Amino acid sequence: MNKQVFRNLSYGVYVISTLDGDRHTGCTANSAMQITSSPASIAVSINHDNYTNSCIKKTGKFAVSILSESSDPGIIGTFGFQSGRDTDKFSDVKYQVREGIAVLDDACGYIVCKVTGTLETSTHTIFLGEALDGEAAGSSAPMTYAYYHNVIKGKSPKNAPTYIPDEDTAPSQDSTKEKWVCSICRYEYDGTVPFEELPDSYTCPVCKQPKEKFMRQ
């Protein structure tokens, strides 16, 4: 079976936020959908290994910040390639608090929900939530997962439903061309300036890791 076919389904890119006690935390997700219109309800899928999963279960609330094509890609790195167990992911991003949950300013909308049910799978929990608040913002188009992969050149976090284990080792179309790949998020540098000539201050556009985290492949 060619798992690449799942990439043809419609996915967005979201930050799912909740509370760790009094501290805001969250993670990136690509599986969020509206279930009903009245009452308005949302379903999100969160990996068991994500710290956000246990926090949602304790808090009973979550918010969906809908990233746009103009959102800073670094948000995806912050919330997708670090753990809320030991990182304050909201320390360097602008946000507002709605219904007690943080929602990102750099997004084209948000929805805050209270958990009304859960469905457990072998790897993920599907949280069902009734919408308490929501608002659209800005004019940028929502970011799709295809846009994230094809335009931003980002990779799937290992806890994402769409992660394909062998995608990191698959040969590129030009296997003879030297590549520099971020060892944290697997972003592949494809700029016109040779990687060695980039300034030492260069950081990965997805996860904001320094130049030294890139590996030659």
C-alpha positions, 0 to 999 in steps of 0.5 A: 500500500502506498501511504502517500495517497493519504496526502491527497486528503484535505488537511489543514495545519493547526495549533491545538492549545490547552492548559497544563495547570495554569500554564498554556501549552499545545502542539501542532496537528493536521487532523481537525474537522467540524462534526455538527453545526448545531451544536457546533462541534469539532473533532481533533486527533492528538497522539498519545505521546504528545504532552498536549493529549494528557493536558486536554484530558485533565483540563477538559478544554482545547482550542484550535488556532487555524494557521494561514499561508502567511503564518510564521513557519517557526510556529510549526517548529515550536509547537510541532518539534518540541515537547510541552513537558519541558518547553514554554511554547507560548513564551515567544509568540503573541496570543490572546486568552479566550474562554481560559485557553490561549489562541495565537494572534498569527492565525486566520481564526480560532475555535475554543471547545469544551471536551464532550467525548473521546475515542481512543485508537492505538496511537491517538485520542480523538477529542470531540468538543463543543464550540464555546467561542470562535472568530475568523481573522485576517484575509490570508488563506488557511494553510493546507498540509500540501502547502506546508510540504510543497511550498514551505518544504516542511516534514511531518512530526513523528507523532502526526497521523500522516508521518511516513517513516521512510520519507526522511530517507527517500532519495530526492529526484536529483540524488547526485545533488548535495543536500543540507537537512535540518536534523530536528525537523528534516527541513531541506535547504533549497536556497540559491546561496550555497549552504556553506556561505550562509551566515552563522546566524542562519536558522531553520525557517521551520523549527528555528534551530541554528545552522549547526543543526543541519547535516550534509546528505 
